[in-house]
């Protein structure tokens, strides 16, 4: 939809906030987009005025009015909300107990059995491969590559 650059000025003018009301009024008379916007704004204002319903409370009605407010404030909350929260709390507690029981009655984490190095080799020409196994079962593999004569300084 095409918008005129004067739309913001028309809205300000409609609210009585534009510093040059006569200039905006003249523009609205010549621009169909701004004239449509003005009709929309007038409709909105009329609808808002129609929605406002003002009633005054007469002196004899005032005590009943205040009692209705007090009843609404002091009325106990419905049991539904307490029941839902009780169910949620009970479910959370049961879940915590189940996890705790599971942790107590399982054997804990199982040990990791590392792979045993049975042999090692390399396709690198002139490389030497050695391995060493310690008493606690850790195996270390070394790959020794001879330095090229060009790399020596």
Secondary structure, DSSP 8 states (H G I E B T S, - for coil): ----TTHHHHHHHHTT--S-HHHHHHHHHH-HHHHHHHHHHHHHHHHHHHH-------HHHHHHHHHHHHHHHHS---HHHHHHHHHHHHHHHHHHHHHHHHHHHS--S--------------STT-EEEEEE-TTS-EEEEEE----GGG--
